[in-house]
Amino acid sequence: MPRRWGVERTFGWITKHRRCVRDYETKPDHHEAMVYIAMIAVMSRRLART
């Protein structure tokens, strides 16, 4: 159960970025890049907070 919670929480962070909510990207590698950008933003905000 804890692993599932971690995955759901991560998906929640990703969907806070508007471009990752809808299927705007036509190529899978573009969508993957947008997920990376979203997670970089999340992690940089966390690092800046500490």
C-alpha positions as CSV (number, residue, x, y, z in Angstrom):
1,M,0.0,0.0,0.0
2,P,2.7,2.6,0.7
3,R,4.2,2.2,-2.8
4,R,0.8,2.8,-4.4
5,W,0.3,5.9,-2.3
6,G,3.7,7.2,-3.5
7,V,2.8,6.6,-7.1
8,E,-0.6,8.3,-6.8
9,R,0.9,11.3,-5.0
10,T,3.5,11.6,-7.8
11,F,0.8,11.6,-10.4
12,G,-1.0,14.3,-8.4
13,W,2.1,16.5,-8.6
14,I,2.4,15.9,-12.3
15,T,-1.2,16.8,-13.0
16,K,-0.8,20.2,-11.3
17,H,1.0,21.3,-14.5
18,R,-1.6,22.2,-17.1
19,R,0.3,20.7,-20.1
20,C,0.5,17.3,-18.5
21,V,-3.3,17.1,-17.8
22,R,-4.5,16.9,-21.3
23,D,-3.0,14.9,-24.2
24,Y,-1.5,17.9,-26.0
25,E,1.6,16.1,-27.1
26,T,1.4,13.9,-30.2
27,K,4.7,12.2,-29.8
28,P,5.5,10.1,-26.7
29,D,8.9,11.5,-26.3
30,H,7.5,15.0,-26.1
31,H,5.1,13.9,-23.4
32,E,7.9,12.3,-21.5
33,A,9.9,15.5,-21.7
34,M,6.9,17.5,-20.3
35,V,6.7,15.0,-17.4
36,Y,10.4,15.5,-16.7
37,I,10.0,19.3,-16.8
38,A,7.1,19.0,-14.3
39,M,9.1,16.9,-11.9
40,I,12.1,19.2,-12.2
41,A,9.8,22.1,-11.2
42,V,8.4,20.1,-8.2
43,M,11.9,19.1,-7.0
44,S,13.5,22.5,-7.5
45,R,10.7,24.1,-5.4
46,R,11.3,21.5,-2.7
47,L,15.0,22.2,-2.7
48,A,14.5,25.9,-2.6
49,R,12.2,25.6,0.4
50,T,14.8,23.9,2.6
